[in-house]
Amino acid sequence: MKHRTAVLLALVLLLPLLVACGKTVGETIDDATITTRVKTALLNDPDVGGLRIDVDTSRGLVTLSGIVRSQAEEARAVALARKTPGVVDVKSTLQVKQ
């Protein structure tokens, strides 16, 4: 009975990951890892306001959104995201606000 309960609980917890956006569990975990790595790189860079930039990843495609102070900051954020392992491409919807 305990085994059956454990399996049922595991299915209940993993099912949303299996059907989320049509991605596999592995893809979901990979995307979460990529998002974390990109966000960490943005936060660690003194030329980028990482707290003002949101990072979303889907199948290796990273989308950066939010507000930056300059075109140079946007370019730096995109460059940091591009050199992150696992990133397939980067889309920027960052807005420059002065």
C-alpha positions as CSV (number, residue, x, y, z in Angstrom):
1,M,0.0,0.0,0.0
2,K,2.9,2.4,0.8
3,H,4.5,1.7,-2.6
4,R,1.2,2.4,-4.4
5,T,0.8,5.7,-2.5
6,A,4.3,6.7,-3.2
7,V,3.9,6.0,-6.9
8,L,0.5,7.9,-7.0
9,L,2.1,10.9,-5.2
10,A,5.0,10.9,-7.6
11,L,2.6,10.9,-10.6
12,V,0.6,13.7,-9.1
13,L,3.7,15.8,-8.6
14,L,5.3,15.0,-12.0
15,L,2.2,15.1,-14.2
16,P,2.1,18.9,-14.5
17,L,5.8,18.8,-15.6
18,L,5.0,16.2,-18.2
19,V,2.3,18.2,-19.8
20,A,3.6,21.7,-19.1
21,C,3.9,23.5,-22.5
22,G,4.4,20.1,-24.2
23,K,7.9,19.7,-22.8
24,T,9.4,16.6,-21.2
25,V,10.5,16.6,-17.6
26,G,14.1,16.8,-18.8
27,E,13.4,19.8,-21.0
28,T,11.7,21.5,-18.1
29,I,14.6,20.9,-15.8
30,D,17.1,22.0,-18.5
31,D,15.2,25.2,-19.1
32,A,15.0,25.9,-15.3
33,T,18.8,25.3,-15.1
34,I,19.5,27.6,-18.0
35,T,17.2,30.3,-16.6
36,T,19.1,30.1,-13.3
37,R,22.5,30.3,-14.9
38,V,21.5,33.3,-17.1
39,K,19.9,35.1,-14.1
40,T,23.0,34.5,-12.0
41,A,25.3,35.8,-14.7
42,L,23.1,39.0,-15.0
43,L,23.2,39.5,-11.2
44,N,26.9,39.0,-11.0
45,D,27.8,41.5,-13.7
46,P,28.4,45.0,-12.4
47,D,27.3,46.6,-15.8
48,V,23.9,44.9,-15.8
49,G,20.9,45.6,-13.6
50,G,20.0,42.0,-13.1
51,L,17.2,42.7,-10.7
52,R,15.3,44.6,-13.4
53,I,15.6,41.8,-16.0
54,D,13.3,38.8,-16.2
55,V,14.6,35.6,-17.8
56,D,12.3,33.0,-19.3
57,T,13.5,29.9,-21.1
58,S,11.7,27.5,-23.4
59,R,13.6,24.6,-25.1
60,G,16.9,26.6,-24.8
61,L,15.4,29.8,-26.2
62,V,16.0,32.6,-23.6
63,T,13.8,35.6,-23.6
64,L,15.0,38.7,-21.7
65,S,12.4,41.3,-20.7
66,G,12.3,44.3,-18.4
67,I,14.0,47.7,-18.2
68,V,17.6,48.6,-18.9
69,R,19.4,52.0,-18.7
70,S,21.1,51.9,-22.1
71,Q,21.6,50.0,-25.4
72,A,25.0,49.0,-24.0
73,E,23.4,47.4,-21.0
74,E,21.0,45.5,-23.3
75,A,23.8,44.3,-25.5
76,R,25.8,43.1,-22.4
77,A,22.7,41.2,-21.0
78,V,22.2,39.5,-24.4
79,A,25.9,38.6,-24.7
80,L,25.9,37.1,-21.2
81,A,22.8,35.1,-22.0
82,R,24.2,33.9,-25.3
83,K,27.4,32.5,-23.7
84,T,25.5,30.6,-21.1
85,P,25.8,26.8,-21.6
86,G,22.6,25.3,-23.0
87,V,21.3,28.5,-24.6
88,V,20.2,27.9,-28.2
89,D,19.2,31.5,-28.9
90,V,18.3,34.8,-27.1
91,K,15.3,37.0,-27.7
92,S,15.4,40.5,-26.2
93,T,12.3,42.5,-25.4
94,L,14.2,44.7,-23.1
95,Q,13.2,48.4,-23.0
96,V,15.7,51.2,-22.7
97,K,14.5,53.7,-20.2
98,Q,16.7,56.7,-19.4
